[in-house]
Amino acid sequence: MKTKYTIIYILIFVWGCTSNSPTESKEAAIPTQDVIELSSEERALIKLQTTTLSQQTISSTIKASGMLDVPPNSKISLSAPIPAFVKHTSMLQGTHVHKGDVVVQLQHPDFIQLQQDYLEQKSQLAYLEAENTRQQQLAKDNINAQKTAQQAKAAFESAQARVKGLTAKLKLLGVNPSTLSSGELLQWFDVKSPIDGYITQVNVNIGSFVNPTEVMFTLVNTEHLHAELTIFEKDVSKVAVGQKVVFTLSNETKERTAQIHLIGREIKADRSVQIHCHLDKEDRNLLPGTFLKAEIETDARTVMSVPTEAIVGFEGANYIFIARDSATFECIKIEVGAHENGYTEIMPTNSITEKDNIVTTGAYALLGKLKNAAEEE
């Protein structure tokens, strides 16, 4: 009967354990005995498996935190080129737009006056050009005064400059000057998206008056997100361009990877430095501003290690179980180093050899039985 209840205890303990990585336990005390025996039925029940020390390439890591961000050319603040009123917009936060799509239509009497000025100056330019040509020919034939020819040339060049200026202003508003005619002046002009992306901020509504200094919309292209990390001053000498970064977003559990692309050259007031990283696999569904936790892999070393699931945490210390024979298992306290890809470094010790069989699957169940045995003493 005792074996039956012991097996039930092991199952309850296994169900209660949620982590196989080195961690602190909330148990009250470490068992005083360090050897435990299991029957063949108990070993089968917990599906006990063993392994031996192996050499693995593991990198030391630096912990960092940060957030996802976009480069400056992927985030656009859309403003009005001239003071105007919002005639129409259908944009909402989250709306996807393509480059060239109309984001908002603006109107103002000054826009109509600008077109009128352009047409008047263009008409005047044609007359001044003809007059300049005539006066230059007369001057060449010594029929008129040189001063008159110079005045005609100056008037023509001045009008030409004004037309060029007005043309540039109209193009800035997205209007093709060659399509304008004196009979049909445009009542409004379109402000178009300069990039493919998403609307993230809408600061206007129909009828709003906007100035060029005000941001109407913010657009973000999430195609080239990067990770901006913060590390402390003491770790700057350990990082280098090209190092691997493993990070987890605050709203996810899966690990993503990146590489260090730039290292900041300024230490901030809080003694931190910015690290710019490029994602190995881009994902347009990610959102700028998402917080993340990361580990920067520094020097890679080949070390003796065991699968991380073989290590059990208890009262802030780490332990493994070694099979002394098919039924006897010894609990040994260990010091651990870096961990990566499911393996954890075992610091050099005389009590563990490459021939020792180390329990992997079932390690926490053994710890539970060991504690149970200690409480019965």
C-alpha positions in Angstrom: 0.0 0.0 0.0 2.9 2.3 0.8 4.2 2.0 -2.8 0.7 2.8 -4.2 0.4 6.1 -2.1 4.0 7.0 -3.0 3.2 6.7 -6.7 0.2 8.9 -6.2 2.3 11.5 -4.5 4.8 11.5 -7.3 2.0 12.1 -9.9 0.6 15.0 -7.8 4.1 16.5 -7.6 4.7 16.2 -11.3 1.4 17.9 -12.1 2.3 20.8 -9.7 5.6 21.5 -11.4 5.5 24.0 -14.3 9.2 24.6 -15.1 12.2 22.4 -15.9 14.7 25.3 -16.0 17.0 26.2 -13.1 14.9 28.4 -10.9 14.0 29.2 -7.3 11.6 26.9 -5.5 9.0 27.9 -2.9 9.6 24.8 -0.8 10.4 25.3 2.9 13.6 23.3 3.3 16.1 21.1 1.4 15.8 17.4 2.3 18.6 16.1 4.6 19.1 12.8 2.8 20.4 12.7 -0.8 19.8 9.1 -1.9 16.5 7.6 -3.0 15.3 4.3 -4.4 12.6 3.7 -7.0 10.9 0.4 -7.9 10.6 -0.6 -11.5 6.9 0.3 -11.4 7.7 3.8 -10.1 10.4 4.3 -12.8 7.9 3.3 -15.5 5.2 5.6 -14.1 7.3 8.7 -14.3 8.8 7.6 -17.6 12.3 8.1 -16.1 15.1 8.7 -18.6 18.8 9.4 -18.2 21.6 11.0 -20.2 25.3 11.9 -19.7 27.3 15.1 -19.8 27.9 16.4 -23.3 29.9 19.1 -24.9 27.7 21.9 -26.3 28.4 25.4 -27.7 26.7 27.8 -25.4 27.0 31.6 -25.4 27.1 33.8 -22.4 24.2 36.3 -22.4 23.5 39.8 -21.4 19.9 40.6 -20.3 18.3 43.7 -22.0 14.9 45.2 -22.4 13.5 47.5 -25.1 10.7 47.9 -27.7 10.0 47.5 -31.3 10.4 50.5 -33.5 10.5 51.6 -37.1 13.2 53.6 -38.9 12.5 57.3 -39.5 11.7 56.8 -43.2 9.0 54.4 -42.3 7.1 56.7 -40.0 5.4 59.8 -41.6 3.8 62.8 -40.0 1.4 64.1 -42.6 0.8 67.9 -42.5 -1.0 70.4 -44.7 1.3 72.2 -47.1 -0.6 75.5 -46.7 -3.2 76.6 -44.1 -6.5 75.1 -45.1 -9.8 73.5 -44.1 -10.5 69.7 -44.1 -13.1 69.1 -46.8 -13.2 65.3 -46.6 -11.4 62.3 -45.1 -12.4 58.7 -44.4 -9.3 57.7 -42.6 -9.5 55.8 -39.2 -6.8 54.5 -37.0 -5.6 51.1 -38.4 -6.7 51.9 -42.0 -4.2 50.5 -44.5 -3.2 52.8 -47.3 -1.0 52.4 -50.4 1.5 54.9 -51.6 -0.4 57.5 -53.6 -3.8 57.0 -52.0 -5.7 60.1 -51.0 -5.7 60.6 -47.3 -7.5 63.9 -47.0 -8.9 66.7 -49.2 -8.2 70.3 -48.2 -9.7 73.6 -49.4 -9.0 77.3 -48.9 -9.5 80.6 -50.8 -5.8 81.0 -50.9 -5.5 77.9 -53.0 -7.9 79.4 -55.6 -5.9 82.6 -55.5 -2.7 80.7 -56.1 -4.1 79.2 -59.3 -5.4 82.6 -60.4 -1.9 84.1 -59.8 -0.3 81.3 -61.8 -2.5 81.7 -64.8 -2.2 85.5 -64.8 1.6 85.4 -64.6 1.8 82.7 -67.2 -0.3 84.9 -69.6 1.9 87.9 -68.8 5.0 85.8 -69.3 4.0 85.1 -72.9 3.6 88.8 -73.6 6.9 89.8 -71.9 8.7 87.1 -73.7 7.5 88.4 -77.1 8.3 92.0 -76.0 11.8 91.0 -74.9 12.5 89.3 -78.2 11.3 92.4 -80.1 13.3 94.8 -78.1 16.5 92.7 -78.4 16.1 92.6 -82.1 15.6 96.4 -82.3 18.6 97.0 -80.1 20.6 94.7 -82.4 19.6 96.9 -85.3 20.4 100.1 -83.3 16.8 101.2 -83.6 16.0 101.6 -79.9 18.1 102.5 -76.8 20.1 99.8 -75.0 18.3 100.7 -71.7 14.9 99.8 -73.2 16.2 96.4 -74.3 17.6 95.7 -70.8 14.4 96.7 -69.1 12.4 94.3 -71.4 14.9 91.5 -70.6 14.6 92.2 -66.8 10.8 92.2 -66.9 10.7 88.9 -68.8 13.2 87.2 -66.5 11.3 88.5 -63.4 8.0 87.1 -64.7 9.7 83.9 -65.6 10.9 83.5 -62.0 7.5 84.2 -60.6 5.9 81.6 -62.9 8.5 79.0 -61.8 7.8 79.8 -58.2 4.1 79.5 -58.6 4.6 76.2 -60.5 6.6 74.8 -57.7 3.9 75.8 -55.1 1.2 74.1 -57.2 3.3 70.9 -57.5 3.8 70.9 -53.8 0.0 70.8 -53.4 -0.2 67.9 -55.9 -1.5 70.0 -58.8 -0.2 69.7 -62.3 0.0 73.3 -63.6 -0.2 72.2 -67.2 -3.8 71.0 -66.6 -5.1 74.3 -65.3 -7.1 76.6 -67.5 -8.7 80.0 -66.8 -12.1 78.6 -67.2 -11.8 75.8 -64.5 -10.0 76.4 -61.2 -9.8 73.6 -58.7 -11.8 74.0 -55.5 -9.7 71.7 -53.4 -6.5 69.7 -53.5 -5.6 66.1 -52.3 -3.0 65.2 -49.8 -1.7 61.7 -50.6 0.1 59.0 -48.7 3.9 59.0 -49.5 4.3 55.4 -48.3 2.5 52.0 -48.0 1.5 51.6 -44.4 -1.2 52.1 -41.7 -2.8 55.1 -40.2 -1.8 55.2 -36.5 -3.0 58.7 -35.5 -5.9 60.8 -36.8 -5.9 64.4 -35.4 -8.5 66.1 -37.7 -12.1 65.9 -38.7 -14.2 67.4 -41.5 -14.2 71.2 -41.1 -11.0 71.4 -39.1 -8.6 74.2 -39.9 -5.0 73.0 -40.1 -1.7 74.8 -40.3 1.5 73.4 -41.8 3.0 73.1 -38.3 0.2 70.7 -37.2 0.3 66.9 -37.8 -3.0 65.7 -39.4 -2.2 62.0 -39.6 0.7 59.7 -38.6 1.4 56.8 -41.0 3.7 53.8 -40.2 5.1 51.2 -42.5 5.7 48.0 -40.3 7.6 46.2 -43.0 11.0 47.0 -41.6 10.6 46.9 -37.8 13.7 46.8 -35.6 14.4 46.2 -31.9 15.7 49.1 -29.8 17.4 47.6 -26.7 18.8 49.2 -23.6 21.8 47.8 -21.8 23.8 49.1 -18.9 27.2 50.9 -19.2 29.1 47.9 -17.6 28.0 45.6 -20.5 28.9 47.8 -23.4 32.4 46.3 -23.8 30.9 42.9 -24.2 28.6 43.6 -27.2 29.6 43.9 -30.8 27.9 44.3 -34.2 26.6 41.0 -35.5 25.9 39.3 -32.2 22.8 37.2 -31.9 19.8 38.5 -29.9 17.0 36.3 -28.6 13.9 38.2 -27.5 10.3 37.7 -26.4 7.5 40.2 -26.9 5.4 41.2 -23.9 2.3 39.8 -25.6 3.9 36.5 -26.8 5.7 33.5 -25.4 7.6 32.3 -28.5 11.2 33.4 -28.9 12.3 35.6 -31.9 15.9 36.4 -33.0 17.7 39.4 -34.3 21.2 40.7 -34.8 23.0 43.8 -33.4 23.3 46.3 -36.2 24.4 49.5 -34.4 25.7 50.3 -30.9 24.9 53.7 -29.4 27.9 56.1 -28.9 26.4 58.0 -26.0 25.9 57.0 -22.4 22.6 58.4 -21.0 22.0 60.0 -17.6 20.8 56.6 -16.3 24.1 55.0 -17.4 22.5 53.1 -20.2 23.3 52.7 -23.9 20.9 52.1 -26.9 21.4 49.0 -29.1 19.8 48.9 -32.6 19.0 45.4 -33.8 17.6 44.0 -37.1 15.0 41.2 -36.9 16.1 37.9 -38.6 12.5 37.3 -39.7 10.3 40.4 -40.4 6.6 40.3 -39.5 4.3 43.1 -40.7 1.7 42.1 -38.1 3.9 43.3 -35.3 3.2 46.7 -33.8 5.8 49.5 -33.1 6.0 50.3 -29.4 5.6 46.7 -28.3 7.8 46.0 -25.2 10.2 43.1 -25.2 12.8 41.3 -23.1 16.0 40.1 -24.7 19.2 38.2 -24.2 22.3 39.2 -26.1 24.6 36.2 -26.9 28.2 37.2 -26.4 31.2 34.9 -26.4 30.4 31.3 -27.5 32.2 28.5 -25.6 32.2 24.7 -25.8 31.3 23.5 -22.3 30.1 20.4 -20.5 26.3 20.6 -20.2 23.1 18.7 -19.6 19.6 19.2 -20.9 17.9 21.9 -18.9 15.1 19.6 -17.9 17.6 17.6 -15.8 18.1 20.5 -13.4 15.7 21.0 -10.5 15.5 24.2 -8.5 15.1 24.1 -4.7 15.4 27.0 -2.3 17.5 29.1 -4.7 20.0 26.2 -5.4 20.2 23.8 -8.3 20.4 20.0 -8.2 20.6 16.9 -10.5 20.0 13.3 -9.8 22.6 10.7 -10.8 21.6 7.0 -11.3 24.1 5.0 -9.1 22.3 1.8 -10.3 19.0 0.9 -12.0 17.1 1.7 -8.8 19.2 4.1 -6.7 19.5 7.8 -7.4 21.7 10.4 -5.7 20.8 14.1 -5.4 23.8 16.4 -6.0 24.0 20.1 -5.7 25.5 21.8 -8.7 26.6 25.2 -10.0 25.2 26.2 -13.4 26.4 28.6 -16.0 24.9 29.9 -19.3 22.0 28.1 -21.0 20.9 27.9 -24.6 18.9 25.8 -27.0 17.6 23.5 -24.2 21.1 22.9 -22.6 22.6 24.4 -19.4 26.3 24.6 -18.6 27.5 22.6 -15.6 30.4 24.3 -13.8 33.5 22.1 -13.3 33.0 19.7 -10.3 34.7 16.6 -9.1 31.5 14.9 -8.2 30.2 14.5 -11.7 31.9 12.6 -14.5 31.1 12.0 -18.2 30.2 8.4 -17.3 27.5 9.3 -14.8 23.9 8.7 -15.9 22.0 11.9 -15.1 18.2 11.8 -14.8 16.3 14.0 -17.3 12.7 13.1 -17.5 11.4 12.4 -14.0 13.9 14.7 -12.1 11.2 16.7 -10.4 9.3 13.5 -9.5 12.5 12.3 -7.8 12.8 15.5 -5.9 9.2 15.1 -4.7 9.8 11.6 -3.4 13.0 12.7 -1.7 11.2 15.5 0.1 8.4 13.1 1.0 10.9 10.6 2.5 12.6 13.4 4.5 9.2 14.5 6.0 8.5 10.9 7.1 11.7 10.7 9.1 
